[in-house]
Amino acid sequence: MSISKGNILVIDDNKEIRESLELFLGRHFEDVKSITSPKTLVTTLNNHSFDVILLDMNFSPGKHSGNEGIYWLKEILKIDKSAIVILITAYGKVKLAVNGIKEGAFDFMLKPWENEKLLSTIHAGIKLKKSNQEIKQLKDQQNALSGNFTNQFKLTEGLSTKMKEIIELISKVAGTDANILITGENGTGKELIAREIHRKSNRSNRIFMPVDLSALTETLFESELFGYKKGAFTDAKEDRPGKIEISDKGTLFLDEIGDLPLHLQSKLLTVIQTKSLSRIGSTKTRNIDFRLICATNKPLHDLINEGTFREDLLFRINTVHINLPSLRQRKEDILPLAEYFVLLYSKKYKKQGIKITKSAVSKLEGYAWPGNIRELKHSIERALILSNENKLKAEDFSFFEFNVTSTDEDILNLAELEKQAIKKAIVKSEGNMSKASEMLGISRTTLYFKISKYGLQ
């Protein structure tokens, strides 16, 4: 018999009931705890986390109204409004059950209970608890990201003419449900713009679901986007919604749309046209209401000519086109962006009062920035980490203008091997230090120190 993940709390004044539930549920779940009186609830809930709480409805002798259970249900939800509470009683009435559900109970069970029904109800409760936690975590992350992106985005306001035009365009289209295609080089801030559109839209209080299509393997594309039904394939052990379905009522952001395989483009086109989909292995059609924003650094018209991208899909995703200029095309934005990143990383690494010297500004403005804003951000972070002073000078900045050349000679020197590996990772990640450090299996801070150590310019 397999043990399921789940922490269960039983609250019942009847010793036989508690022992019976502990014995039975203990054979099915990882942890089962019981308490005699709800008066110790506050301490128990503050010290432990439970997926499901089984709460008796009567604790005082001779009282069978269920009012005690309703009272303690409310107290539990005051402590944890996401708590999954199943009410249990030997004196069941329809009205009592309805009141319990209205007050926030997940379900209602009668004593004596049916074991299979009890198990299925608890499993459903655990599944809901997990789903609610994932949604909350995602919303918390989005709120944090939204603040960062909004602050970062405002740095561009009122600066370069190109960005003024883009800001004005965003204001016009954000309140609509028009599909938007954002193009531009790597690191120009395409996701930043997508999030700003979402923030200013009528869906801002709903989910923003980013999907990096370039990070998905061929085998994961369909299941990640469209979801699947239990048993649809070998590893499909439970029903799972795809990213498109999760974005219902919100915004779906498909980054690197040019990497979507041709055979899935027609399926995506159908979803966009009908606003409905079926999970893999299911015949059930689900209606989905989402706002679509796509982005790419690839020339989609060239891909159409090569036969690797559908022209009708381009028409669908390209109601409004936003083309982001490279950083070298708006050099007046370099200084305020650099100052923002200095402030950001000064707080992160607890190095207050850091300033950028005029010589450093001249060097930053004179560089071509092939990695755009992303490269500027990583350059500021690296310089700030390695600097021992309260100002960043020109010599604190080094740029990655090297080519990785292959050779047939075996390199046995460990330092040289490490140096070559770092070069390859930086080139392969196009200057994205987070990806480069992930490829190398080291932290970003360690990567910066090794870059300095080997004098990589």
Number of C-alpha atoms within 10 A of each C-alpha: 5 8 12 14 13 19 18 22 23 23 23 22 17 13 12 10 16 18 13 11 19 19 12 14 20 17 15 16 19 14 17 21 18 19 17 15 13 21 10 11 17 12 9 16 14 10 8 10 13 19 21 26 25 21 24 28 27 21 19 9 6 7 11 16 14 23 16 16 21 23 13 17 25 16 15 21 16 11 13 13 11 16 22 25 25 24 24 25 21 15 13 17 12 9 8 17 20 13 14 25 16 10 14 18 22 20 19 21 20 16 12 10 12 10 12 9 11 16 15 11 18 25 18 16 22 21 15 17 18 14 12 14 13 12 14 13 12 15 16 12 11 18 13 11 14 19 12 13 19 15 12 16 17 13 14 20 16 12 15 14 13 14 17 14 13 17 19 11 15 20 14 11 16 20 16 14 16 16 19 23 26 23 23 18 18 21 23 22 21 24 19 18 22 26 25 21 25 26 21 16 21 15 20 19 14 17 20 26 21 19 19 13 22 16 12 15 10 11 8 12 18 20 18 18 21 21 24 23 20 16 14 16 11 7 8 16 12 11 16 18 18 20 19 28 25 21 21 19 18 24 28 25 28 25 25 21 24 22 17 20 15 13 11 13 20 15 14 19 17 14 17 20 11 12 17 15 23 19 23 22 15 15 10 10 10 12 13 19 18 24 22 23 27 24 25 22 19 16 11 18 14 11 14 14 11 9 11 18 23 18 14 13 16 18 12 17 21 18 12 16 15 18 17 19 17 20 24 17 14 16 17 15 20 20 16 14 20 20 16 17 20 24 16 15 19 18 12 11 11 8 17 13 12 17 17 17 12 12 13 19 17 12 14 22 18 11 13 14 21 21 21 21 21 19 22 23 21 19 23 23 22 23 21 24 17 15 15 10 12 13 15 23 18 16 10 17 18 17 16 18 9 12 9 13 8 7 7 5 6 7 11 8 9 9 11 12 13 14 17 16 16 21 21 19 20 22 17 14 16 18 24 19 23 16 16 24 20 14 16 16 10 12 13 19 16 11 20 19 14 15 18 16 10 13 10 15 12
